[in-house]
Amino acid sequence: MTAIGKNLNIGPFVLSFLLVGLVSALPEGFISVISGFQGVPKLGFGTLIGSVILDLTLVIGLVAVVARKTKVTKGLTYELWLFSLMALLFALAFDGTVSRMDGAILIGGSVLFFYNILQNHHIMDKLVHSDKRHLIKQSMIFAASAAAVFISANFLVKYSQSMAADFGVPLVVIGIILLALATSLPEAVFAITAASKKLADVALGEMFGVIVIDGTLLIGLVAVIRPILLPAAELTKLAVFVLTAIALATYFTRTDKMLTWQEGVFLIMFYILFLFTELTTTAIP
């Protein structure tokens, strides 16, 4: 993906936001789509929402701890978009259902957002004037890698259903905790590595890209495949944690344009609070 970014002459923040974010979203993306086709959309929804919360808290927190104290020049540049899109998701799901129409609206919102990004950074113009042979080669490598991830995702969905049945744990909880942790490893490793090299903007750009893709585009796609039904109490709980996490991450990255290790620890503790709440509340049937 770095080679594609260099070919298109895309800056590091936009590269991490669009390209690295897309790659990092592949594991949970394939799991969520497969779960929809197999009639267990709750598993996909849980994985995607769990990944959103984990990225906003644990991963950004680890970035801050590793970097110790780092200047953030861009941070969550499009935080208003992020908050609005996630608020839209929970508003549509307020009745306990993310319907096919709701899914189409979420996909439309994410497409509008990404179109805005492409226009602002003239990505399409750069694509037209890029080295086509090099771009095709790198795209084929990307496609082969994606195919391998897709095969692995099939097994994860199968084993997750077996685990839920064996332990009597709701599928949505399996997704929120276990699969979210597993599928978030790529972006976590990338972000922490970038932070260790004092590239906080790159790390945050990648986080933001994954969060938008997971929280709107992919959840919308799952709902279009098969409507998602969840109790209002669970949705309310998730809405509180997601929107609060966005507010915290935005506040920390915007205050003095500085992200400190103390703020990172706070975000990590917030994620632990989320896990505790999720594990101690009544299981969803």
N, C-alpha and C positions, 0 to 999 in steps of 0.2 A: 504493500500500500504506500510505503514511503516513495518507492520508485514512481508510482503513478502520480503522487503529489508533486514530485520534482518535475515530471514531464509536463504537468499542467501549470507549473509555476504558482502553486498555491502556498500561501503563508502557513507557518506552523500551527497557529490557532485554528484556522479554518480547516487545515489538513486533519488535525486531530478531531475536530468537531464532526466533519463530514465523513472522512474515509475511515479513520481509526474507530470512530464511534459506530460506524456501520459494521465493521468487522467484529467489534466487541459485542455487538447485539446479536450476532448470528446464533450462538448457542441457545439463548433463551427464545430467540425468534423461531427457530426450527422446533423447539420443544412445544412452544405455545401453539403453533400452526398444527403440528401433528396431534396434539391433545384435542384441538378443535375437531379435526376430522375423525378422531377416535371416540368422540362423544363425551369427552371429559374436559370441557373448556375451563372449569374451575382450576384445574391444575395449571393451565397456561396463564390464566389471570393471576393466580397466586405467585407464579414464578416471575412474571413481569412486574407486578406491584412490589414484590419482595426485593427485586433487583433495583427498582427505583429508590426505595427507602435505603437499601444497603449502600448504593452509590452516593447518595446525598449525605449520608452520615458516616458510616464506617470507612468507606474508601477515601472520601475527602478528608476525614479525620486522620487517617493514616498518612495521607499526603502532607498534611500540616505538621504532623509529628516528625516525619522523616525530614522535611525541609526546615524544621525548627522555627524559623521566622523568615518569611519570604515576601517579596513585593509582588502584588498581583495587579498587573496593568489592565487586564481585560476581565478576568473572573467570569462570573455568570452574566455575560454581556446581555443575554436575552432573557433575563430572569422574569420579566413581565409576561413574555410569551409562555414561558414554562409554567408559571403559576396559573395563567389563564387557561391553558390547555388542560392541566391537571384538574383545575376547578370545574372545567367543562365536563370532564370524564365523570366526576362524582355527582355533578348536577344531573347528568343524563341517567346515571345509575341509581338515583335517589329512590326510585320506585322498586328497587331490588332486582332490576333486570337491565343488562346492557344488550339491547335488541340489535337486530341487523341494521335498522335505520340509525340507531345510536352509533354503531360501528362505522357506518358510512360517513356520519358527521365527523367522527374523530379522525378518520382517514383524511377527509377533506381539510380539516383544520391543520393536520400535520403537513399535508401537501402544500397548503398555502404558506405555511411557515418556511418550509424548505425552499419553496419557489422564491420567497423573499430573500433568503440567504444567497441563493444562486445568483439572483439579480444584483444584489448589493456588491457581490465580489466578482461579478462578471465571469462566473465559472463556465457558462455555455460558450462564451466567446473564446476562452482559453482552450476549451475542448475542441472547438472547430480548428484552431490553429496548432494543435498539439501534434506530436509525432505519432501517427496512427499505428504504425507497425509496432512500435514499442508499447503503446497503450493496449493493443490487442494481445500481445504476449503477456503482459502483466495481468490483464483481465482473465486470461485463460488459467494462469497460475492461481488467481483468486477463486475462480470457479471450481477448480479441482480441490482446493482447500475447503471450500464451502460444502462440497459433496461429502467429504470425509466427516465434517461436523454434522451433516444431516443424518448420516448413517448412525453416528453415535447417539444423536437425539432420539432416534427410534427406540433404542435400547433403554435410554433413560426414562422415557414415558412408560414403557412396559414395566420396568422394575419399580417405578414410583407407584403405579397402581397396585402392584403386588405388596409393596411395603405398607401402603395405606390400608389395604385389606388385612394384612397380618397383624398390624399393631392397632387397628381401629382408629387411625388418625385421618381426619378429613383431608381430601386431596388438596384443597386450597392451602392448608397449613404446610403440607409437604412441599408445595411450590414456594410459598412465602419464605420458608426457612431453609430447607435442604437444597432444593434446586436453585434458588436464588443465590445461595452461597457458592454453589458449584459453578454456575454459569457466569458469575461475576468475576471469577478469577482472572480472565484475560485482561479486562479493563483495570482491575486492581494492580496486577503486575506492571502493566504499562504505565499507569498513573504514578505508582510508587517509584518506578525507575526514572520517570521524567522528573519527579520531585527531587530525587537524590542528585540529579544533574542541574538543579536550580531552574527547571523549566515548568514552573507552576502553572503558567497559562496553558501550556500544551496539555498538562494533566487535567486541568479543569475543563478545557475545551472538549476533550475526549469524554469526560464524565457527562457533560451537558448533552452531547450528541446521543449517547446511549440512553440517557434518561428520557429525552423527547421521543426517540424511536420506540423504546419499550412502553412508555406511558400513554402514547396516543396511537401511533401507526400500527403497532403490533396488537395492542388490545383491541383496536378497531377491527383489525383483520380477523382475529379470533371470533369476535362477536358476529361478523358477517358470515363466517363459516358456520357457527352455531351460537345462538344467544347464551349469555352468561347469567345464571341465576344465583344470587347471593342474598342472605338476610340483611335487612337494613342496618342492624346493629353492627355487623362486621364491616359493612361499607362505611359507616360513620366512623368507626374506629380507624380504619385505614385512611380515610380522608383527613382526619385530625393529624395523624402521624406524617402523612405525605406533605400536606400543606405547611405544617409546622417545620418540617425538615427543610423545605424550600426556603422558608423565611429565615431560618437559622443560617443556612449556607450562604444565602444572599447577604445577610447582615454581616457575617464574619468576613466575607470577601470584599465587601464594600467599605467597611469601617477602616479608614486610614489607608485603604488599598493594601492592607497587610493581613496575612494569614499566619497566626501564631500557633505554637504547639499546644498552648493552653486551650485555644479554641478547638483544636483537633481532638484533644482529650474529651472536651464537652460533647462533641459530635459522636465520638465513639460511645460515650456513656448513654447518649440518647438512643443509639441503636440497641444497646443492651437493655434499656428500658422497654423498647419496642418488643424485643424478643421475650422479655419477662411477661409483658402484657399479653402477647400472643399465646404464650404457652400456658398461662394461668386463667385465661378466660374460657368460657364455655365452648366446647368443641362444636363445630358446625356439622350438622348431619349430612 
